[in-house]
Amino acid sequence: MIIITGAAGFIGSCLVRRLNDAGYYNLGLVDDFSSERKKENYASKKFLNIIQRSEFIDWFDLQHDSIDFIFHLGARTNTAEFNVSLLNDLNLNYSKEIFTRCAKYKIPIVYASSAATYGAGEFGYDDNHSIIPSLQPLNPYGVSKNEFDKWVLQQNQLPPFWIGLKFFNVYGPNEYHKARMASVIFHGYNQIKEEGKIKLFRSHKAEYNDGMQQRDFIYVKDVVDVLLWFFNEQKHKGIYNLGTGQARTFIDLSNSIFNALNLKHEIEWTDIPTDIRDKYQYFTEAKMEKLRSIGYIKPFTSLEDGVKDYVLNYLEGKKIM
């Protein structure tokens, strides 16, 4: 059985779809299934079990002999969450429980880390293990992710195969439930449909013009490609970046949405909310040499092509992957 935590969420449900497409139906889906808001993400998928997140650790101890692989993608992903206790429970301690069992029961695992661990980029965006203890995330979410990365690197007892992936700015189908935390593409598309314009954050730093903040935007289909590549490869271990390696501006992003819809470009500038203003990353760009060096050769989707596919094939028809 293949376990996917966060299976009803954004990236997890896209992974389930691709596993189904590849003929894998022996899946255990782990998530908080108490809410109906994500039901569409898994209702049409094929799987063996649904396991409540709160029950999974006990289930794991009883059923570990049936588990062949774990994708641990579930987390509290709200970067504006300041309840440190909640983040420690869901992102740090829960992940420790899973990782410890993977080591004990000798089960391979790929888990989700985050580019939020890099903070303002004082130490760059290199996925060298040596800089991880020095990183200074800007928000409690990033801290929780970095604390787990640090903890993993301190462990002597490890799973037979393990990978941590620092996801950069992921966008694409199945993120409709993420509310404020959905991608700018999702929100921008809906703003254009409702108001004929897109809202972008002003810059609050003199060195950046409005809209020239840059992020490494990566299409969820590329993320799933890498997850499946590691699933099939199972040779190398460690923590790796997962972005495109090319930072793009929010102006580029906005243009991509308008062009996909064949509409006139119109932007409304708005202040960054005060609760996240001092935690806002103005630049992120994944260093991708490490992943490339171990044999991952598939090109990443350009921002223009990814946005066009997402807008025309999913958002316009309100479809999921």
CORMOZI-V687286 format. One record per residue. N is the residue number from 0. D_LAST is the distance of its C-alpha to the last C-alpha in Angstrom with 1 decimal. Layout:
# CORMOZI-V687286
n->N d_last->D_LAST
n->N d_last->D_LAST
This chain:
# CORMOZI-V687286
n->0 d_last->21.8
n->1 d_last->19.2
n->2 d_last->18.9
n->3 d_last->16.0
n->4 d_last->17.4
n->5 d_last->15.2
n->6 d_last->12.7
n->7 d_last->11.8
n->8 d_last->11.6
n->9 d_last->9.6
n->10 d_last->10.1
n->11 d_last->10.8
n->12 d_last->7.8
n->13 d_last->5.9
n->14 d_last->9.2
n->15 d_last->9.3
n->16 d_last->6.6
n->17 d_last->8.7
n->18 d_last->11.8
n->19 d_last->11.2
n->20 d_last->10.9
n->21 d_last->14.1
n->22 d_last->15.8
n->23 d_last->15.9
n->24 d_last->16.1
n->25 d_last->18.9
n->26 d_last->16.9
n->27 d_last->18.3
n->28 d_last->16.1
n->29 d_last->18.2
n->30 d_last->17.9
n->31 d_last->19.8
n->32 d_last->18.8
n->33 d_last->21.6
n->34 d_last->19.6
n->35 d_last->17.6
n->36 d_last->15.8
n->37 d_last->12.8
n->38 d_last->13.0
n->39 d_last->10.0
n->40 d_last->7.8
n->41 d_last->9.8
n->42 d_last->11.5
n->43 d_last->9.9
n->44 d_last->9.9
n->45 d_last->13.2
n->46 d_last->15.6
n->47 d_last->19.3
n->48 d_last->19.9
n->49 d_last->19.0
n->50 d_last->21.4
n->51 d_last->22.3
n->52 d_last->22.6
n->53 d_last->26.2
n->54 d_last->27.0
n->55 d_last->25.3
n->56 d_last->28.3
n->57 d_last->30.7
n->58 d_last->28.3
n->59 d_last->27.9
n->60 d_last->31.8
n->61 d_last->32.1
n->62 d_last->29.3
n->63 d_last->29.3
n->64 d_last->30.6
n->65 d_last->27.4
n->66 d_last->25.2
n->67 d_last->24.6
n->68 d_last->22.3
n->69 d_last->20.9
n->70 d_last->18.1
n->71 d_last->19.4
n->72 d_last->16.8
n->73 d_last->18.0
n->74 d_last->20.3
n->75 d_last->21.7
n->76 d_last->20.2
n->77 d_last->22.2
n->78 d_last->24.4
n->79 d_last->26.8
n->80 d_last->27.4
n->81 d_last->31.1
n->82 d_last->31.6
n->83 d_last->32.5
n->84 d_last->33.2
n->85 d_last->29.7
n->86 d_last->28.1
n->87 d_last->30.6
n->88 d_last->29.7
n->89 d_last->25.9
n->90 d_last->25.5
n->91 d_last->28.8
n->92 d_last->30.5
n->93 d_last->27.5
n->94 d_last->26.4
n->95 d_last->30.0
n->96 d_last->30.1
n->97 d_last->27.1
n->98 d_last->28.4
n->99 d_last->31.9
n->100 d_last->30.9
n->101 d_last->29.0
n->102 d_last->32.3
n->103 d_last->34.4
n->104 d_last->32.5
n->105 d_last->31.6
n->106 d_last->27.9
n->107 d_last->25.8
n->108 d_last->23.6
n->109 d_last->21.2
n->110 d_last->21.1
n->111 d_last->19.8
n->112 d_last->22.6
n->113 d_last->22.5
n->114 d_last->24.1
n->115 d_last->25.7
n->116 d_last->28.2
n->117 d_last->29.8
n->118 d_last->31.1
n->119 d_last->32.8
n->120 d_last->32.9
n->121 d_last->36.6
n->122 d_last->36.1
n->123 d_last->33.6
n->124 d_last->30.1
n->125 d_last->31.2
n->126 d_last->29.7
n->127 d_last->33.1
n->128 d_last->33.7
n->129 d_last->37.1
n->130 d_last->36.0
n->131 d_last->33.7
n->132 d_last->36.7
n->133 d_last->37.8
n->134 d_last->34.6
n->135 d_last->34.9
n->136 d_last->31.6
n->137 d_last->32.0
n->138 d_last->30.5
n->139 d_last->30.5
n->140 d_last->26.8
n->141 d_last->27.5
n->142 d_last->30.7
n->143 d_last->29.0
n->144 d_last->26.7
n->145 d_last->29.7
n->146 d_last->31.9
n->147 d_last->29.6
n->148 d_last->29.6
n->149 d_last->33.4
n->150 d_last->33.8
n->151 d_last->31.8
n->152 d_last->34.1
n->153 d_last->37.1
n->154 d_last->36.4
n->155 d_last->38.7
n->156 d_last->36.9
n->157 d_last->33.4
n->158 d_last->30.8
n->159 d_last->31.3
n->160 d_last->28.3
n->161 d_last->26.7
n->162 d_last->24.6
n->163 d_last->23.9
n->164 d_last->21.6
n->165 d_last->22.4
n->166 d_last->19.2
n->167 d_last->20.1
n->168 d_last->18.3
n->169 d_last->14.6
n->170 d_last->12.4
n->171 d_last->9.0
n->172 d_last->5.9
n->173 d_last->6.4
n->174 d_last->10.1
n->175 d_last->11.5
n->176 d_last->13.7
n->177 d_last->15.4
n->178 d_last->18.1
n->179 d_last->20.6
n->180 d_last->18.8
n->181 d_last->15.7
n->182 d_last->16.0
n->183 d_last->18.6
n->184 d_last->16.2
n->185 d_last->14.6
n->186 d_last->18.1
n->187 d_last->19.7
n->188 d_last->17.6
n->189 d_last->18.5
n->190 d_last->22.1
n->191 d_last->22.4
n->192 d_last->21.3
n->193 d_last->23.7
n->194 d_last->26.6
n->195 d_last->26.3
n->196 d_last->26.4
n->197 d_last->24.6
n->198 d_last->26.2
n->199 d_last->26.7
n->200 d_last->28.9
n->201 d_last->32.5
n->202 d_last->33.8
n->203 d_last->36.3
n->204 d_last->37.6
n->205 d_last->40.3
n->206 d_last->39.0
n->207 d_last->35.6
n->208 d_last->35.6
n->209 d_last->33.2
n->210 d_last->29.7
n->211 d_last->30.8
n->212 d_last->29.3
n->213 d_last->27.1
n->214 d_last->24.1
n->215 d_last->22.2
n->216 d_last->18.7
n->217 d_last->16.1
n->218 d_last->12.6
n->219 d_last->10.1
n->220 d_last->9.5
n->221 d_last->13.3
n->222 d_last->13.5
n->223 d_last->11.6
n->224 d_last->13.9
n->225 d_last->16.8
n->226 d_last->16.0
n->227 d_last->16.0
n->228 d_last->19.0
n->229 d_last->20.9
n->230 d_last->20.0
n->231 d_last->21.6
n->232 d_last->24.3
n->233 d_last->25.8
n->234 d_last->28.9
n->235 d_last->29.0
n->236 d_last->29.0
n->237 d_last->28.9
n->238 d_last->27.1
n->239 d_last->25.3
n->240 d_last->23.9
n->241 d_last->20.4
n->242 d_last->20.3
n->243 d_last->21.0
n->244 d_last->24.7
n->245 d_last->25.1
n->246 d_last->25.6
n->247 d_last->24.9
n->248 d_last->26.4
n->249 d_last->24.9
n->250 d_last->26.7
n->251 d_last->24.7
n->252 d_last->21.5
n->253 d_last->22.9
n->254 d_last->24.1
n->255 d_last->20.7
n->256 d_last->19.2
n->257 d_last->22.3
n->258 d_last->22.5
n->259 d_last->18.9
n->260 d_last->20.1
n->261 d_last->23.6
n->262 d_last->25.3
n->263 d_last->28.3
n->264 d_last->27.9
n->265 d_last->29.1
n->266 d_last->28.9
n->267 d_last->30.4
n->268 d_last->31.5
n->269 d_last->31.5
n->270 d_last->32.9
n->271 d_last->31.0
n->272 d_last->31.3
n->273 d_last->34.3
n->274 d_last->32.6
n->275 d_last->30.5
n->276 d_last->32.8
n->277 d_last->34.7
n->278 d_last->31.6
n->279 d_last->29.7
n->280 d_last->28.9
n->281 d_last->30.2
n->282 d_last->29.2
n->283 d_last->26.9
n->284 d_last->26.5
n->285 d_last->25.5
n->286 d_last->28.1
n->287 d_last->26.2
n->288 d_last->29.3
n->289 d_last->29.1
n->290 d_last->25.7
n->291 d_last->26.9
n->292 d_last->30.2
n->293 d_last->28.8
n->294 d_last->27.2
n->295 d_last->23.7
n->296 d_last->24.1
n->297 d_last->20.8
n->298 d_last->20.8
n->299 d_last->18.5
n->300 d_last->16.7
n->301 d_last->19.1
n->302 d_last->18.5
n->303 d_last->19.1
n->304 d_last->16.7
n->305 d_last->13.8
n->306 d_last->14.6
n->307 d_last->15.0
n->308 d_last->11.6
n->309 d_last->9.9
n->310 d_last->12.6
n->311 d_last->12.9
n->312 d_last->9.6
n->313 d_last->7.8
n->314 d_last->10.8
n->315 d_last->13.2
n->316 d_last->11.7
n->317 d_last->10.3
n->318 d_last->6.9
n->319 d_last->3.8
n->320 d_last->0.0
